[in-house]
Amino acid sequence: MQLNYWNQSWPLSVDQCPCDAQFVEYLKLREIAGKVIFHFGTGEHHLVGKANLEMRAPNEIFGITASPQEYDSYIRFIIDNPAAARYYKVIFADIYTLTGRIIPDFDLVTLFHICEFYDEQRSAYAQLNDAALLDLFISKLKPGGKILFYAYSGSFDRKTRALIEAFTADAKIVKEDQYKTLLVYGPRSRGNVPLEKRIRDG
């Protein structure tokens, strides 16, 4: 059995997949700086990591890719820009093999590509599936932490929406915000109120 990797790379194509560009906008508009961020799927462009370096107080971003080409692009970027490694680190791995012991806690987690990559047969070696992956990252959120989803990921967004709805129904997460195509959720607690209720109650 081979690793379930992606033998292609994704160039910057905002028309087809705007999530990374919109996440950069979100960070700037919300003035999010000096935080620890996990980013699932870097793209060949590494836009999130590169744009972060231009911020007044850069965040620390830990990215993951299962594309050898995207990882090679990161390696070349860091060789030519070694100071960037202070704030942007990327590993080549199958995200579904991560464990809570090896990853730190995060302020923000982007799961833009959840439900796009896992395959029950090709990923048989991995201990996680999409639901277990989401559970893992909920457990790794710092107080006030957020998980961001892309509204159109997965099988025409069907799988992703079903997963989010199931976790919301089980009172594991609650919607707190939305920016364009990005859905922002936090872990449910007594202190957070669903976005829809805040709007309704004024």
N, C-alpha and C positions, 0 to 999 in steps of 0.2 A: 504494500500500500504506500502510495506517495502522499506527501503533504498536500492538503487541499489549498493550493496556491493559485494565484491569478496570473497567467503568463501573458499579461498585457499591461499597459499603463494608461492612466487617464489624464489627458491634457486639460488645460483650463478651458472650459466650455460653459460659460455662465448661462447661455440659452438652454442648454440641455440639463445642466445640474448646477443650480445657483447656490447650493447650501453653503459651501465654503466661503464664497464671496459675501453672502448675507451674514454669515457668522462673524466675519471681520467687521462688517458694518455694525452688527449687534454689539460687539465688544467696544467699539468706538462710541456709539450712541449711549450705551449704558455706563461708559467710563469705567470699564472693568480693567483693572491693572494690578499687577503684583500678585496675581492668583496662580493656582496650580490647575492646569487643564489637561484632560485626556482627550485625544483626538483620534477617532477611528476612521482610517482611510485618508491618506495624505494627498493623493494625486501626484502625478509627475511634477506638477507645478509647485507643490509645497506652499501654496498661497498663505495658509493660516500661519505657518511658522515664519515665513518671510515678512508678512505684514506686521506681525507681532513685534519684530525687531525695530520697527519705526515708532513704536509707542514710547511715550515719555517714561513710563515705568513698565517695561515688558513683563508679560506673564511668563511663567515657566510651562512649556508645553511638551507633553510626552505623547508622541504619535506612534501609530502602529500601521504597518502595511503588509499585505501578503503578496505584493507584486515585486519580483526581483528588480524590474525596471525602475519602479518608483523608489526602491531602496537605493539602487545605484545612483539615481538622481540626487538623493539626499547626501550620499557619501561624497559625490563630486562637489555639491554645494558647501558642505562643511570643510572639505579640504581647502577650498578657495576662500572660505569665510570662517576661519576657526573661532572667532569670537561669538559667532552665532550659536555655537554649541553650548554656550552658557544658558541659553534660554529655550533651545529647540533640540529635542532628542527624539530619534525615531528608531524603532526596532523592526526587524523583519520577523514576523511570527504569525501564526494562526491565532486570532484573538480568542477563539474558543478553547484554547489551552491555558489561558491565564488563570491564576489562582489569587486568592486574597492575601496570601503570604508574600507574594512577590511584587505586588503593586501597592503604591502608597494611597493615601486619601486625597481626594480631589475637590476643588471648589466648583468646577464645571466639567461635565463629561459630554462629549458629542458622540451620539450613536446614530449618525446620519445614515449609516449603511447596514443597520441591523435588519435582519430578515432578507438580506440580499445574497448572503454568502454561504450560510450554513447548509449543508447537505447531509442527511442522515447516513447515507452509505459512504460518501467520500470523506466525511468527518467522523467516522466511527472511532477513531483513535482519541478524539477530543472528549473531555469530561463535561463540557458545557454545550447547551443548545441556546437558542435565542432567549428563551425565558430565563434560563439559569444565568446567562450573561447579564441580563438586565437586573436580576436579583443581586448578582455580584457587585455591580456598580452602584446600586442603591446602597449597599452596605459600605461602600467606600466613599460616600459623600461626606464632606465636612459639614458642620452645622451651617445651615443656610445654603447648602450646595444645590446645584441644578443639573438636570439631565436634559439635553436638547435632542430632539428628533427632527428628521426631515419629513415633511408631510407626504412626500411622494416616493419614499423608499420602499423596498420590498417588492412583492409581485403587484405592480401597479397600486401600491400603498395598501393593498388589502391585508396582507399579513401583519404589517407594522401596526395598522390601526386596530386590528383584532388583538394584538399583544398589548397595546397601550390601554385599550378598553378593558381587557381582562385584569390588568394590574390596577387600573382605577377602580374597578368594581370590587376588587379584593382589598381596597383601601391601602395599597402600597405606595401609590403616587397620586399627585393631584396637579392639575394644570394651573400654572401660575401666570403664564404670559404667552404671547405669540408675537413673533416678528417675521412678517412676510410668510415664507414657507417653513419657518422654524417654530416648532412647538416646544415650549419650555415647561418642564415639570420638576416638582420637588417631592421629596418623601412626605407622605401625609403625616401630619401631627396636629395637635390641638391648636398650634399657632398659625397654621396656614389655612386659608379659605379658598375654595375654587374660584378661578378667574370669573366664571359666569355669575357666581353668587355676589362677588364684589361689585360687578357691573350692575347687577339687578338691584342690590341694596344701596348703590350710590356710594 
